[in-house]
Amino acid sequence: MAMKAKFVKGMLAGAVIAFPLGINFGKDVPLMSNPFITKPDMTDKVVERTNAFIEDTRSAIHAATQPAEDEFKQ
């Protein structure tokens, strides 16, 4: 019975320690930082990447339609 109690205590202690470390690892921040603070720059990253994607798409569409525009102008 004592061995089961030690096992359960060890599992609980491991979960308490591993949970915040796993959160920090997933957020790509230092492991020993506060895992419960909000990360406001996540929305900024999404907006930045979306804008970059839109610009890349615009340039690809422009490059694809440029020969047709040149023929039309002549």
N, C-alpha and C positions, 0 to 999 in steps of 0.2 A: 504494500500500500504506500509506503514512504517513497518508493521509486516512482510510482505513478504521480505522486504529488510533485516531486522534483521535476519530472518530465513536463507536467502541465505548467509549472512555474517557469521553467526554461522556455517553453513555447510562447507563453505570454510575454516574457521579457524580450524574446527575440522578435516577436511581432511589434512590440512597442518601439523597439530600436529600428527595425527594418522598415517600418511603414514610412516615417518621415524621410529616411534616406532614399527610399524608392521614389517618393514624390519629388525630391530634389533632383534625383538622377533623371527622371522623366522631364523635368522642366529645364534641364541642362544648366543648372546653377550649382555653386559649390555645395557639397554634400552636407556640411555642417551649418548652413544658413537656415533661416526660419522657413519651413515649408508651407506655412499657412498665410504668408503675405500674398497679396494679389500682385499679379504681374501685368501692369498696365501697358507695357510696351508690346504685348502680344497682339493687340488690335492694330497698333502702328505697323508691326511686321506684316500683318495680313494686308493692310492698305498699301504698303510699299510694294509687296510682291504682286498684288493685283495690278497696281499701276504699271509696274515693269512688264507684266504679262500683256497688258493692253497695248503698251508702246511697242513691244515686240510683234504683236499681232498686226498692229497698224503698219509697221515697216514691212512685214512680210506681205501683207495685202498690197501695199504700194509697189513693192518690187515685182509682185506677180502681175499687176495690172499696168505697169509702166510700158511694156512693149505695145500693148493694145492702145494706150493713150498716144504713143508716138506715131503709130500707124494712122490713127484717127486725125491727128493734127496735119499730116502730110497730105 
